[in-house]
Amino acid sequence: VIGKITNITGTNFLITGSGSLSKNIEIPASESSIRINYALPYYRQANIQYQYYLEGFSDDWSEWSSQSQKDFTNLSFGTYRFKVRAKINETIITPETVFEFEVLP
């Protein structure tokens, strides 16, 4: 799931508490540095790694990592789609979860 989205431009403040459920998120250009938190609600001990891709910003999927958040700074205006997926114990890959947002001009 994509959890909270926080503005990290200057004074940190919450944009949304649940990115997976949020719609029509607009971010002012002056506040276009954000932190996206994500997690896999998997309760048994496992090696969980994440991979993300920000359409409109990245060229391809990131490397696999155990980090469960990603910062993006000084995003240009436009529409973005943040996708994240997880892998459990090097084998099972989850479906993508998507969070869409717009940075205003």
C-alpha positions in Angstrom: 0.0 0.0 0.0 1.0 3.6 -0.5 0.8 5.3 2.8 1.3 8.9 3.7 2.5 11.5 1.3 4.4 14.4 3.0 5.5 17.7 1.6 9.3 18.1 2.5 9.9 21.5 0.7 10.4 23.4 3.9 7.9 22.9 6.7 7.0 19.3 6.5 3.2 18.8 6.3 1.0 15.9 5.4 -0.5 15.9 1.9 -2.5 12.8 2.4 -2.6 9.9 4.9 -3.3 7.2 2.3 -1.9 7.6 -1.2 -3.5 4.4 -2.3 -7.0 5.9 -1.7 -6.4 9.5 -2.7 -7.8 11.1 -5.8 -7.1 14.5 -7.5 -4.1 15.4 -5.5 -2.7 18.8 -6.6 0.6 20.1 -5.3 1.6 23.8 -5.8 4.9 24.3 -7.8 6.4 26.1 -4.8 6.0 22.9 -2.7 7.1 20.3 -5.2 9.4 18.2 -3.0 7.5 15.2 -1.5 8.2 12.0 0.4 6.1 8.9 -0.4 5.9 6.1 2.1 4.8 2.6 1.2 4.6 -0.8 2.9 3.6 -4.4 2.3 1.1 -5.5 5.0 2.8 -8.9 5.3 3.0 -10.1 8.9 5.3 -13.1 8.8 9.0 -12.8 8.9 10.2 -12.3 5.3 12.7 -10.5 3.2 10.7 -7.7 1.6 12.1 -5.5 -1.0 10.5 -2.7 -3.0 10.8 -1.3 -6.5 9.3 2.0 -7.6 8.8 4.0 -10.8 7.6 7.6 -11.2 6.1 8.0 -14.6 6.8 11.5 -15.9 10.1 11.6 -14.0 12.0 8.3 -14.1 13.2 6.4 -17.1 12.7 2.9 -15.6 12.0 1.0 -12.5 14.4 1.6 -9.6 16.7 -1.1 -8.2 15.2 -3.4 -5.6 15.6 -2.0 -2.0 14.4 -2.6 1.5 13.7 1.2 1.8 10.0 1.9 2.3 10.0 5.5 1.3 11.2 7.7 -1.5 11.9 11.5 -1.7 11.4 13.4 -4.9 12.6 17.0 -4.9 11.8 20.0 -7.1 9.4 18.2 -9.4 8.5 20.1 -12.5 4.9 20.9 -13.2 2.9 18.1 -14.8 1.0 14.9 -14.0 2.8 12.0 -12.3 2.0 8.3 -11.6 4.0 6.7 -8.8 4.0 2.9 -9.0 5.4 0.6 -6.4 5.6 -3.2 -6.1 7.2 -5.6 -3.6 9.1 -8.8 -3.7 8.9 -11.4 -0.9 11.9 -13.7 -0.2 13.3 -13.1 -3.7 10.4 -14.8 -5.5 6.9 -13.5 -5.2 6.3 -10.1 -6.9 3.1 -8.3 -5.9 0.9 -6.3 -8.3 1.7 -2.6 -8.7 0.0 0.0 -6.5 -0.4 3.4 -8.1 -0.7 7.0 -6.8 -1.4 9.8 -9.2 -0.8 13.4 -8.5 -0.3 16.7 -10.3 2.3 19.5 -9.7 0.7 22.7 -10.7 2.5 25.3 -12.9 
